[in-house]
Amino acid sequence: MVFKVSVSAILVSNSVLLGHVYVIKILFFSLVNPSHVNLILRPARRTQKRRERNTMEKVSIWKNTLWPGDDGGFHNITQRSPKLISYLKPQTSIQSMPLTVVLHGPAGVGKTTVAKQLMLDWTQDDQAETSSSAFYLSCKDLNHKGTCTFAELISANGPDLQDAIPGILTQARKILFVVDGFDELRVPSGALIHDICGDWKKQKPVPVLLGSLLKRKMLPRSTLVITTRPGALRGLRLLVEQPLFIEIEGFLELDRKAYFLKHFEEETQALRAFELMKENAALFHMGSAPAVCWIVCTCLKRQMERGEDPASTCRTTTSLFLRFLCSQFTAARNSCPSDCLQASLKSVCLLAAEGIWTQTSVFDGEDLRRLGVKESALCPFLDKNILRKSKDCGACYSFIHLSVQQFLAAMFYVLETEKEDVGGHRCHIGDVQKLLSKEGRLKNPNLTQVGYFVFGLSNKERAMELETTFGCLVSTEVKQQLLKCRSVPHGKKPFSTVDTKEVLYCLYESQEEELVEDAMAPVTEISIHLTSTLEMMQSSFCLKHCQNLQKISLQVGKRIFLENDTTLKSDAQVERSQHDHHSLHLWADLCSVFSSNKNLNFLDVRESFLSQSSVRILCEQITHVTCHLQKVVIKNVSPADAYRDFCLAFIGKKPLTHLVLEGSVHGDEMLLLLLCEILKHPRCDLQHLKLGSCSDTPQRWADFSSALKINQSLKCLDLTASEFPDEGVKLLCSTLRHPTCFLQKLSLENCHLTEACCEELSSALIVNQRLTHLCLAKNNLGVGGVKILCEGLSYPECQLQTLVLCHCNINRHGCKYISKLLRGDSSLTDLDLSFNPIATGLCSLSEALKKPNCNLKCLGLWGCSITPFSCQDLASALISNQSLETLDLGQNTLGQSGIMVLLEALKQKNAPLRTLRLKIDKPTVEIQKLLKDVKESNPQLTIECSNARTARSLCCHFLS
């Protein structure tokens, strides 16, 4: 069976070597027919005007079966790729420099096979004038070699070459070196760049010789091909010069499907197995390696032959690998003593865990002796193709794939074993806490999958399957260790989005309800970003067992639902239908948590790409009598008509008290009508409503105003960025003047209000004695508008406490009217004038602050162009004022002199100020001393020097 490898060059930067930059793409394919190579040499565009030139050649590379039981040796490679070799061995003077090629990719995708193919092609190049030589250096072998010369190193496996080596090395341009498995090299840090040597006749440690080769001190005119896994790329980049990086991708989706069709005799079974694997994104990703495809096919085929449904097997990666392992030994279980098989399993698990922690995938006799593992103990796993014995390295052993090694390493943690001394066989193996730590996984990415498998093996049913097959007990302690590492301590903040994905993945892998309940018990808030159906499945499973959950923040990524995707071609309709059928089933399962969890009261859906069907499913759960949602935020979701469906779901929903609708609501003529129905319903208990960017006809606003008069529950209304016609403003103000209007907070931010609207607002403020908070930010009110507003606010009947006038084009003249208002007996306690050019009007404002009848407690002057000259007036006001508790002067260039004047004033202990925000770019010694003095004299005062503005408005949070 021939397999396909996709190779994509992702980085080339060698203009000296090639004259310009190239991008290479090589496709080795396919599974059923003779394989081919597609080689594309394409000059990358240095400018937008340069056109790409393409050449393509297809040549056969492999035939014969490479799997299972074959290590991909030379005898399987029968054909050649002259185009690639001509590229590696350029003949022109421009292309005369040596080339370093790095083949990188995950385990088991064919890097070594490609490298050996290149060796064969190199030595059989018919165009060469003289014979060429190729040498294979396995890093796993180099780990066990001592001091020698470079000549001895490369001739170690070919004693008959020793006499010819001197002559070969004198023609370095004709030599290809393959350095295989760079990630498996175990040398001290810095060893590869220490004591660089260029003499191939000198005795040196192997790391020195290899480093000299990679750094091109040794045989600098030779050609290098290096294979490595992605984890070692960073270290390799520091060694090699002007490399060509080629990514080996392994099986593509069509290759995997072809593999299944080849493996199964019946097409229906093959397609069924393939779809099950595809539904598990993690397992499907692993399937890029042929070995994993073989494992999945072997396992599922055996189940189907027994008449079993394999669906549950593919639910998690752990269940698939466990079923595969147990199925390999089920038949032989009665004929082999359980203690013998148990000892063999523990030996292999020890070997796997040691290898994962030391990042080793090949083990020799010395490793076995050090770990106390007998070679005879490996026989059962060798017989089942789980372990392989190397043909190139004598008595060296490796697992068929990294994922198998990771799975057996996870079993090491769950099997009950006798306690070992610290210096015993497991001295290199970390405990569960280290295994799951972020630091450990950053240093060794292979630990991540091991951690997933450990969670998966904590399942009781899987533990029984292990015990039945191998006669060994599963530890009960590991579950408590997992809880300790993955649960959230009481009183801590909720998971971050990244941590949430990790936790949900681990808990889903366990499929253990009791474990999930214990781990999620402290969680009251969770934020989930869904990017795949697998994440939806994981989230659904865990949220159902999170009974203390109160708030869910949800974000749904693109292409989870394809119903509204117009980019798909017509021939993809069937595939889209199948995809959505699966996605909607999982979505319905996830949404059921809203009607089943009695504590869940807050739903926040933002930046989400939904579909009509998915919105309908969510709304059905919201309308359920057992749904107790009180706060709902719907912001920037698609499709646009989803907002209508949500509104329909909220009509008559008594528990709902807070509702936010923002996003694609502009121009939706039905939305205001539906909101009216919500407000007029006798069961409506809505207290906070935010409707962003709404634009409608005067008639709709008239209906809305009528609904506000009927409704007696709404206390806070935010209409930010809505477009009001003049008639609409009049209707709203008429509502505010109505005796049955119970609004206390109103935001008309960025609603295109002008001076003309202020007459209506002013009269409404005089009549309405319930309204205490008003936001008019980002409206061009100007001096005239401020004057009219202040006249209304000055009436003793007006009870307004908070006024936000950010970005309202208020200058020093407008500041005079505000100052006059504050000097009177006004009820205003919170005022935000940020982003208004009032610097020259600060004098009058400061005078108002000095008056004993000024009740202002919070003043926002962020970004008001205040200069050092105004600070003396403000400092004087701070000394006299007896009410101001919060002052925001952020983003004003006050200078050292201005800041020092303010701090000197604040040294007085009688100042009531509790919070002061200043912009201090580079505090001088004098300022630092003053800050310290102020802190000592007024310990209750907090001075914030950050330039960040933490809230949209200092004075008012309308939906709090």
N, C-alpha and C positions, 0 to 999 in steps of 0.2 A: 504494500500500500504506500503510494507516494503521497507526501503531504505538501501543502502550499505554504510558502513563507512570503510575506510582504515586507519589503525593505524600503524605507524612505529616508533619504538623507535629509537631516534637519539642520545641519550646520556645515558650511564650507567657507573658510576664509583663507585662501591661499592664492593670492593673485600672482605671486612670484612663480608658483608651481604651474599654474594653468593659464596664466595670462589674464584670466577673469574668473569670476566666481561661478561654480557649477552647482546645480541641484540634481541629485541622482535618485531615481526611483526604480527599484528592481522588484519584479513580481516572479516568485517561483511557484509554478503551479502546473498540474492540479492533482486532485486525489485519484480520480478514476482513470483519466486519460494520461498519456505520457506528459510529464511536467515540462514547463517552459520557463524561460527567463525573459522578462521584458526589461530592457535596459534603456533608460531615458537619460541622455546627457543634455542638460538644458542650461544655457547661460542665464543666470539670474539677472534681472534688470538693474543696471547701475543707474539708469535714468529712466524716466517715464517714456521716453521716445524710443528706447531700444526695444526691438521686438525679440521675442523668444524664438529660438530655432530648436526644433526637436528632431532627434533621430531615434529610431526604435528598432530593436532586433529581437527576434524570438529564437531561442536555441534550447534544446533539451538539456536538462541537468540530471535528473534522477529517473530511474525506473527501479523496479523491485520493491518489496515491502520493507519499510523501515520500522514498523511497530506491529505487535509487541515483541519484546525479547531481543531487540537489535540495538546496538549502540551507535548506529549511524556511521560505521567505519568506512574506510576507503573502498572496500570491496563492493559497496552498494552504489558508489558514485561512478557511473560509467560514461557519462557524456561531459561535454566541455562548454565553456562560455567564453569564446575568444574576444567578444566585445569588451567584457569586463577586464580581461587580462590585458588587452591592448591599452586600456585606460590606466591600469596599474603599472604597466611597463611602457611608458610613452617613448616614442622614438625621436620626436622633434627636439630641437635645441631649446625651444620655449618651455617644453615639458620635461626638462632634463633633471629637475630636482627630485629627490626621493619623496615617497608618499607614505603617510601614516593614516591608516584606516581603522576606525573604531566601530566595531559592530556591537551595538548594545540593545538590550531588550530583556523582558522577564525570563524566568527560568523555563527551559524546555521548549523554546520556540524555534530552535535550529541554528543558533549562533555558531556552535562548534561545527556543525555540518557544513555551513556555508564557508567557514574558514578552511576546512579540509578540502572542500571543492576548489577553493582558490589555490591551495597548495598543489593540487593535482594539475590544475590548468597551468600554473606557473611553470612546473617542471616539464610540461608537454607542449610548450609553446613552439609551434612549427616555424614561426617567423624569426625566432632568435638565431643570431649568428653562432653563438656558443651555447653550451648546455647551461641550464639554470638550476639553482639549488633552493630547496625549501626546508626549513627546520621548524619543528613543532615543540613549543615549550609550554608544558602544562603547569600552571601556577600551583595546583594542588600537589604536584610532584616536587616542585621547587621548594615547598615548605619543609621538606625533609632532607634537603641536600646541604652538605657542609661546604667548606672552603674548597675552591677549585679554580682552574683557569676557564675562560670563556670557551676555549676550544674543547676542553674536557666536558663542559656543561652541555654543549650542543651535540656531542658525539656519544653521550652516555648510553643512548638506546641503540646505537649503531657502531659497535666496536670496529667493524670493517671499514668505517669512514675515517678512523683516526689518522691514517697516513695521508689521506686526501684533504683533510681539513685545512692545512696551511695554504694549499693551492686554491681552495675554494674561497677562503676568506680574503685573498688578495683581489678578488673580483666582486667587491661588495655590491655593485650595482646589479649583479645577477642573482642576488640572494633575497629570498623572502623569509621573514621570521613571523611565525604565528605565535602570539602570546595569548594562550587560551585561559579564560576564567580569572581575569585580573582581580575580580571581587573576592576570589578565594585566597588571595595572597595574604599570608599572615606574617608580617614583619613589623618591627617597632616603628613608631612614628618618626618620619624623617630619614629612615634607613635607605630609601631609594634615591635620596639626593645627597647622601653622605659619601665622601671619599670617591668621587666619580673617577672612573678609570677608562683609558682608551686603548690599553694594551691587552690583546686577547691571549697573551702568553703568561700574564701575571696571575698569581694565586690571590684570589679575593673571595670574600663572602658572597654568596649568591645574590642577596639584595643589592650589593654594590654592582655586580655584573649586570643585573636586570635593569637597575636604575640607569646605568651607563648606556645601555642599549636604548632605553626609552628616551633618554635625554639627548641621544644621538652623539654621544662622545665615543661610544664603541660602534665601529662600522657605520659611520654617519651616512653613507651613500646607499645603504640597504633599504628595503621596503618592509614596513611593519603592518601587520594586521592583528589587532587586539580585540578580544571579546570580553564583554563584561556585562553584569547586570546594572540597572540604572543607579543603584545605591552607591556605586563606587565611581561614578562619572566625575564628581567634583574633585576627588583626589587625583584622578587620571588627567584631568585638564591641566593640573599644575605641573605635570611631568612632560607631556607630549607637546611637540611644536607643530603648529599649523596642521592640525588633524582634520580628517574628513570623518564626520560622525554619521553613521548609518544606523537607523533604527530597524530592528527585526521585529515585525509585528506578529508573526505566526499565523494561525488560522483566522481568516476573515469569516464573516457570518455564512457566506455561501459555501465556504470550505467545510465549516462545521456541519452544515446541513448535508453536504455531499458525503461526509464521513459517516453520518448516521445512516444514510441510505445505503451505503456500502456495507456497514456492519450488520444491519438487520436484514433478515431475509424478506420480511413483509414490509411493504412501503408504509402501510397505515401505522404499524408499530414504530417504525423509524420516525415518522413525522410526529407521532404522539410524544415520543421520548424527546425529540428535539424541541417541541413547544414547551414541554415541562422544564427543560433545562433553560430555555430562553426566558421563562417567567421569573427565574431566579437570577437577577442581574449579576450578583457576585459570582455565582457558579458559571454563568455564561461568559463572563470576563475571563475566568480561569481557563475556559475552553479554548482560548487562543493557543494553548499548548496541546499538542496531539495526545500526550500522555493522559491529560485530564479527560479529553473526549473518549479515550479508550476506557477509562475508569467508569465514566458515566454510562457509556453504552453497555459495558460488561455487566454493571450492576442492574440497570433497568431491563436489559434483555432477559436476565435470569429471573427477575420478578415477573415479567410478562409471561414467560414460559411456565411459571407456576400458577398463572391465573390471578396474580395479585395486582392491585391498583398501585402504580408507582407514584401517584400524585403526592402523597405525604412524604415520600422519600426525597423529592426535590424541593420540598418546602423550605428547607435550610441546607446550607452547605455541609454542616455537621452531620445531619441525618443521612445524606448521600454517601459521605465518606465512611461513616460508621457501618452503614448497610453493605457497602462494598467490602470493607475489611472483614466483617463477620461472615459474609457470604462465601468468602474465600476459604474459610476454615470450618464451616458448618459440616460439610461432608466428612471431613477428617477428624471431627471432634471425638467421636466414639473410639476411633482406632488409635488415637494419640492420648497418652495420659495427660490429664488436665494440668498437673503440676509441671510437666515438661513444657507444654504449650504456654502456660502462665509465665514460667521463667523466661522463655524465649521472647514473649511479648514485652516483659519488663526490660529485658536487655536491649531490645530494639528501641523502646521508648526512651531509655537512658541515652542511647546513642543519638537519637533524633534531637532530644533536648540539648545535649551537649553541643551538637553541631549548630543548632539555631543560635545559641548564646555565643558561641565562638565564631559564628558565621562560616561554618565549615559544612560542605556537602559531600565530601569524599573522606572516607576513613580507612586507614591502613592498620596493619598488625600492631603497630606501636600504640595507636589510639585505642584499640580493643584491649590491649594489656593494661593500659593506664586506667581504663574504666572498669576493668574486671569482667569484660565480656568475652565469652568463648566463641570461637568461630562456629562451632557446632550449633550454638544457640540461634544463629542467623539462618540456618538451613530452611526451616519452614517458610520464612519470608522470601528467601531466594527462590524456592520452588514455586511460589505464587506470583513471581514477578513484582513483588513489592520492593524488594531489594535487588540490586544488580551488582555483579562482580565485574570489575573493569578488566578489559583485555589488554589495555595499554600499561597498566600500573600494577601488575602482579596481583597480590592479595589486597586489593583496594575495593571498598564497597561504597555504593551510593544508593539513594532512594530513587525510585522511578521519576519522581518529580518533587519539587520543593513543597508543594501543597501537601503531599503525603507525609513528608518529613515534619511539616508544621502540625499536621493532625496527630501524628504519633508523639510529637513533643508535648502537645496538649494533654494527651493521655497520661504522660508522665506525672502531671500534676493531680490527676483525679484518681489514679490507682493507689491503693493503700500499700505502702512500702515501709520497710524497717527504717528507723531513723539512722542517718549517716552522720559521721563526725564532720566537722567543718572542713577538715582537710581531706575528706573522703572523695568518693567518685563524683559527687555533685557539687564540687567546690566552685565550678564555673557557672552553675545554673542558679539564676536568681529566683526569688520567691514570687508568689502571685502578685504582691504589691509592686515589685520591680517590673514584673511582666506587663502590668497594665499602666505603668507610669508613663507620662508624656515624655519625660526625659529619656527613658529607656527605649521607647519606640522611635524617637527621633534619631538616636544613635544607631539603632538596629531595626529598620522597618519590618523585618521578617517577624518580629514579635507581635505585630498587630494582629495578623491572622491567627497566630497561636492563641492570643487572648480570646478571639471570637470562638475558636474551637473549644476552649476551656469552658466558656459559658454554655456552649451547645452540649457538652458532655455532662453538665450538671443536672440534666433532665433525668427524672427517676426511671422512666421507661427505657431510655438509652442505657442507663446504668445496669438495668436488669439484662438487657441484650448483651452487654459486655460480660457480665458475670456468667450468663448462660453459655456463651461461646468459649470464653477463655478460662472460666473458673476462677476469676479474680474479683476481689471486692473493690467497690468504688468508695473513695473517702467521702465522708459527710462534712468534713471540716472545710473543704474547698468552697462550699456554698457560702459559708459565713465570711470567708476571705473575699469572695467576689462581692458580697453585699457591702463589705467595709470599703472596698475600692470604688464601687460604682453608685452607691446611694448618696443622697444629699443630706448633710447634717442639718438638724433643726436650727432655724434661725439664720441660715445662709441664704444668699441670693439664689434665684432660680438658675437653671442651666443656661449657658450661652447657646447660641444656635449650633455652633460647631460641636460643643460637648453633647448637646441633645442628640444629634445624629449618631454619635459614638455610643451613647448610653442605650438608645433605642435599638440600635443594631445588635448590641451585645445581648440585651434582654430578649429580643425577638429570637435570636439564635438559640436561646435556652429552651424556648417553648414550655417553660416551667411557670405556671401561673402564680404559685406561692412565692417564688423568687421575685417575680415582677412586682407583686403586691408589696412585698417587704422593701424592695429597692425604691419604689415610687411613692411610698407612704408619706415622706416629708414634702413631696412636690405639690405646691399649690398653684404655681404658674409655669407655663411651658411655651416655648416659641418653636414652631416647626416650619421648616422650609422644604416643601416637597418638590423634588426634581425627578422622581421616577416612581413607577408603580411599586417597586420593592420598598421604597421608603414609606409609601402609603400603607403598605401591608404591615410594616414594622410599627408604624405609629398607631395604627388601628389596634393591633394586638396589645400594645403597652397601655394605651389610653383607657382601654376597657377595664384595666386592673389598677387604675389610678383614682381611687375613690375620693381622695381629698383635694382633687384638682378643682380650682375655682376659675382660672383664666387660661384660655388658649389663644395664642397669636398664630395665625395661619397664613402662609404664603405658598401659592401654587405656581410652579414654574411652567414654562412653555412645553407644548407637545405631550402633556400628560393626557389631555383630552383633545381629540382631533376632529370633533364634530364640526367646529367652526373654522377649521383650517382650510383656507381657500388655496393654499400653495400646493396642495397635493394634486397629482395628476389623476385623471379619470380612472386609469387602470389600477389605482391604489385604493379604490373605494372598498373593496372586500377586506383588504388588510386593515383599513381604517375602522371598519365596522367591527372586526374582531378585536382590534386594540381597544376600542371604546367599550365594548361589551365587558372586557376584562377590567378595564380601568374603573368603569362605573360600578361594577360589583364591589371592588375594593373600596371605592369612595363611599358607597352606601354603608359599608361596614364601619368605616371611619366615622361617618356622620351620625351613626346610631348612638355615639357617646353623648350627644347633646340631649337625647331623650332618656338615656339610661342613668346618667350621673346626676344625682339630685343636688350636688354641691356646685356644679358648674354653672356660673352665672355671668361670665364675661367672654364674648367672642370678638376677636379682632382679625378681620380678613383684609389684607393689604397686598397691593402689587401682584395680583393673581390673574392667571389666565384660565378662566373656567369655560364651561359650555352651557348651553341651554338645559341639557339633561342633568348636568352636575349641579347647577343652581336649583333646579326643581327638586332634586333629591335632598339637598341641604335644607331647602325651605319646608319640605315635608316633615323633617325632623324638628325644625323650629316651631312649627304649628302644633306639634304633638302636645297633648295635655300634660305629659310628664317632663316637658322641657321647661327649665326654670331660668332661662337667660334673662338677666336684668340690664346688662350693658352690651350693646352691639356696635361695632365700628366696621363699616364697609367702605374701603378707600381704594380707588384706582383699580377696579376690577373690570374684566371684560367677560362676556359681551356687554354692551352698553345697556341693553334692556334688562340686565340682571337686577338693576336697582328697582325696577317695577315689581319683579317677582318677590324681592325681599320685602317691599312695602306691603304687598298683598299678604305676605306671611305674618306681618306685624299687626294687622288690623285686628283689634279685639284681644291682643296679647297682653293680659293684665300685668304679668311680672315685669314687662319691659319698662325701664325708667330712663335709660340713656340710649340715644340713637344718633350715630354719625354717618352721614352719607356724603362722600366726597369723590370726585373723579369725573367720569363721563356722564354727567347729568345735565350738561349745558344743552338747552334747547329741547329737553324732554318734556313735552306738553302734558304727559300723563302723570309725571312724578308729583307735582304739587297737588293734583287732584287726589291722588292716592294718599298723600300725607294728610290732606284734609279729612279723608275717611278715617285715618288713624286717630286724629285729634278729636273728631266728633263722636267716636264710638264711646258708648257709656262705660265700657270696661277699661278705657284708656287711663293709664297711670303714668304716662310719659312726663318726665320732669326736665330732661335735658335733650335738646334737639339741635343738631348741627347739620346744616344743608349747604354744601359748598358749591360755588360756581353755577348757581341755578339762574336760568333766564326764561321768563315766561311772559304771557300776555297780561294786560291790566285786569282782565276778567279772572284769570287764574289767581292773581294776587288778591283780588277782591274776595274770592272764595276762601283763600288762605286766611285772610284777615277775619272773615266771619267765623272760621273754625277756631281761631285763637280766642274769640269772644265766648264761644261755647265751652271750650276746654277750660277746666279749672285746676289742672294738675301741672301744666307746663310752667316751669320757673326760669329756665335758661334757654335762650334762642340765639343761635349763631348762624348768621346768613353771609358769612365771609365770601367775598368775590362773586356775589350774586348781582345781576344787573336789574336795577329797579327803574322802571319808567317813573316819571314825575307823579303820575297818578298812583303808582304803587307805594311811593313814600308817603303820600297823603293818607292812603288807606291804612298803612301800618301805624302811622302816628294817630290816626283816628282810633285804632284799636287800643293803643297805649292810653288814650284818654278815656276809654270805656271803663265803667266801674267794675265790670266782671273780668277785666284783664289782670292776671296774676303774675305776669312776667316780673322777674327781679333782676335778671341779667340779659343784656342785649348786645350783640356784636354785629356791626354793619361795616366791618373792615373791608376796604377795597371794593366798595359798592358804587363807585362813581358818583358819590354825593358831592354837591356843590354848595355854595353859599345860599342858594335859593332854598335848599332843603332844610337849612338850619332854623327857619321860621317855624316850620311844622314841628321840628324836634324840640325847639325851645318851649313852645306852648304845651307840648306833651309832657315835658319834664316838670312844668309847673303844676299840672293837674294830677299826674300819676305820682302817688306817694309810696308805691311798692318798688319801683325801679331803683336799684341801688348801684348797678354796674352798667356802664355804657362804653363801648369801644367804637371809635370812629377813625381808627388808624388807616393810613393810606388813602385818604380822601382829600381832595384839593379844596379845603374849606377856606383857606386864606384868612386875612385879617377881619374881613367883614363877617365871615361865618363864625369866627371865634367870638367876636363882639356880641352877636345875636345869642349865641349859646350861653355866654357868661351872664347876659341879662336874665335869661330864664333860670340859670343856676343860682342867681342871687336872691330869688324869692324864698322866703322862709318855708313855703309849702314844699319846695323841692327837697327830696331826701337822697339825692344821688351822692354816693360815697366814693366811687371809683370812676375815673374818666381817663381813657387812653386816647391820646391825640398824636401818636407817632406818625411821622411822614405826612403832616397835614399842611405843609407850607406856611408855618407860623413864623413871623419875624419879630423883631423887637417891638413893633407897634401892637401886634397881637398879644405879646407878653405883658403889655401894660394892662390890658383888660383882664387877663388872668390874675395879675398881681392885685388889681382892685377887688376881684372876687375873693381872693384869699384873705385880704385884709378885713373883709366883712365877716359876718357870722355865718359862713358857709358850712354845709354838712360834708363837704369834700375832704376826704382823708387820704386818698391815693390818686396821684396824678403822674401820667407818663407823657413827657414832651420830647422823647428821644427822636433824633434825626430831623430836628427843626433848627433852622439857623437863628437861634435866639441869643447868641453870645453877647451882643450889645444890649440886650434887654435883661440880662441877668442882674443888673443893678436894681431895677425895680422889683424883680422877683425876690431878691435877697432882702429888700426892705419889707416886703410882705411877710417873709418868714420870721422877721423880728417881732411882729405884732403878737401880743399875748392871746388874741382871739383867733389866731391861725391854727386850724386843727389838722393840718397836713402831717401825716405819718410816713408817707412813702412818696418819694419824688424821683422820677426817672429822667435823667439828662444825658443819656448815652448818645455819643456822636453828635453833639450840638455845637461843634466848632468853638468850644470854650477855650479861651487863651489864658496865659498866666496873669494878665492884667485884671481879669474878673475874679480871681481867686481871693483877693483881699475882701471884697464885698461878701462873698460866700462864706469866708472864714468868720467874719463878723456876725453873720446871720447864724452860724452854727453855735456860736457862743451864747447868743441871746435866745435862740429858739428852744422851747420846752416840750415840743411834741414830735419832731421829726425823728424817726427811728431807722429809716432806710434811705440812703442817697446813692444813686448810680451815676458816676461821672466817667464811666468807661469810654474808651475810644475818643477821648479828648486830649489834645496835646497841651498839658498843663505846664510842662517844663519843671525843672528842679525847683525854681523859685516858687512857682505856684503850689507845688506839692508840699514844700516845706511850710508855707504859710498855713495851709489847711491842717497839717499835722500839729503845728504849734497850737492852733486853736483847740484841737481835739485832746491835747494834754490835760485840759481842764476836766476835772472829775464830774462836774455837774451836767455834762452834755448827755442828753438822752439817746444819742445815736447808737445803734446796735450793729448796723451793717453799712460799710462804705466800700464802693468799688472804684478803683483808680487804675489808670494806665501808667505803669511804671516800667519802662523798657529796660533801663540799666540803672538800678538804684545805686546811688553814690554812698560813700561812707556816712556822710551827714544824714542822708535819708534813712539809711538802715538804723542809725542811732535813734533818730526820731521815731521810727516805727517801733523800736524796742521801748522807748520812753512812753509812747502812747499806750502800748500794751500793758505796761506796768501801772500807769495812772488810771487807765480805763479798761480793766480786764474783760468786761462784757462786750467790748467793741470788736467786731471782726472786720479786718481790712482785706479785701480781695484784690489782688494785683493781676489776675488773669485777664487776657484780652477777649476770651470767649464769652459770648452772651448766652447764658444758660437757658433763657426762656424768651419766647416771642414777646411777651410783655412782662415788665417787672411788676406791674400792679394787679394783673387780672388773669386768672386761669378759668375760662368760662365753662369747661366741662369737668372741673374737679369735683 
